Amino acid sequence: MIQRFPDLITPEWKIDRRTGKVRIDFTQNVVGKTLASVYSMRPMEGAPVSCPLVWEELTDSLNPASLNYLSIHARLERVGDLFAGSLEDR
């Protein structure tokens, strides 16, 4: 993916060296690594939920802690399942 889309994707760790690009961490794709899938609770205080967002939600006022096990059902009713169809769409 990095070779195909060099203007969009980078393996770079340092944030200031990947401005305008998305970091894809291919090192997580190995046996034994655990990743948070969509709508999975994280083992942290308040039980935050891994949740897909739309670009417009990525603002300074976004509070990741507000996406938790108490609020996720209301969010799904309000915005729908943003992950729906991702396994069918190419």
JOCOR-V749982 format. One record per pair of residues at least 12 apart in sequence whose C-alpha atoms are under 10 Angstrom apart, sorted by the first residue. I is the first residue (numbers start at 1). GAP is how many residues later the second one is. Records with the same first field share a line. If there is no record, write none. Layout:
BEGIN
I = GAP / GAP
END
This chain:
BEGIN
1 = 23
2 = 20 / 21 / 22
5 = 16
6 = 15
7 = 13 / 14 / 15
8 = 12 / 13 / 14 / 15
9 = 12 / 13 / 14 / 15
10 = 12 / 13 / 14 / 15
11 = 12 / 13 / 14 / 15 / 16
12 = 12 / 13
13 = 12
36 = 13 / 14 / 15
37 = 12 / 13 / 14 / 15
38 = 12 / 13 / 14 / 43 / 44 / 45
39 = 12 / 13 / 28 / 29 / 30 / 33 / 42 / 44
40 = 28 / 29
41 = 26 / 27 / 28
42 = 26 / 27
44 = 21
45 = 20 / 23
46 = 19 / 20 / 21 / 22 / 23 / 24
47 = 18 / 19 / 20 / 21 / 22 / 23
48 = 16 / 17 / 18 / 19 / 20 / 21 / 22 / 23 / 24
49 = 15 / 16 / 17 / 18 / 19 / 20 / 21 / 22 / 23
50 = 14 / 17 / 18 / 19 / 22
51 = 13 / 16 / 17 / 21 / 24 / 25 / 30 / 31 / 32
52 = 29 / 30 / 31
53 = 26 / 28 / 29 / 30
54 = 25 / 28
END
